[in-house]
Amino acid sequence: MQFKIDTKDFYTHIIPAGNRIDAIMTGALREKWSELAQKGNANVLIDLSNCTEADSKSFANLVKLHEEAYSSAASLVFTGV
């Protein structure tokens, strides 16, 4: 899964290249978030405004990712939903 990543002073902005939210995308987002968190980039904004299709399991995966971020004192925000 490809992403456009823009690192700002206080957060990292991720925009998925695909238009479908599925298990592959949510898995790739989880991996990217983990990678960023390990590097100390604890504040992440994920822009899903280009995503026009989704399956229900993917939303559950996004919720789990959000809960994981907050349980580790990080900030994860979804926009464009």
VENWO-V913410 format. One record per residue. PHI is phi in radians with two decimals (none if undefined). Layout:
BEGIN
phi=PHI
phi=PHI
END
This chain:
BEGIN
phi=none
phi=-1.69
phi=-2.35
phi=-1.67
phi=-2.13
phi=-2.17
phi=-1.58
phi=-1.76
phi=-1.09
phi=-2.03
phi=-2.78
phi=-2.00
phi=-1.79
phi=-2.03
phi=-2.17
phi=-1.11
phi=-1.34
phi=-1.41
phi=-1.89
phi=-2.13
phi=-1.59
phi=-2.48
phi=-1.08
phi=-1.15
phi=-1.14
phi=-1.14
phi=-1.14
phi=-1.15
phi=-1.13
phi=-1.08
phi=-1.10
phi=-1.13
phi=-1.08
phi=-1.06
phi=-1.07
phi=-1.14
phi=-1.11
phi=-1.14
phi=-1.51
phi=1.65
phi=-1.60
phi=-1.46
phi=-1.92
phi=-2.26
phi=-2.02
phi=-1.94
phi=-1.66
phi=-1.79
phi=-1.15
phi=-1.46
phi=-1.50
phi=-1.96
phi=-2.35
phi=-2.76
phi=-1.94
phi=-1.12
phi=-1.11
phi=-1.11
phi=-1.13
phi=-1.10
phi=-1.14
phi=-1.16
phi=-1.11
phi=-1.07
phi=-1.08
phi=-1.07
phi=-1.12
phi=-1.10
phi=-1.08
phi=-1.21
phi=-1.24
phi=-1.83
phi=1.10
phi=-1.86
phi=-2.15
phi=-2.28
phi=-2.15
phi=-1.80
phi=-2.15
phi=1.30
phi=-1.48
END
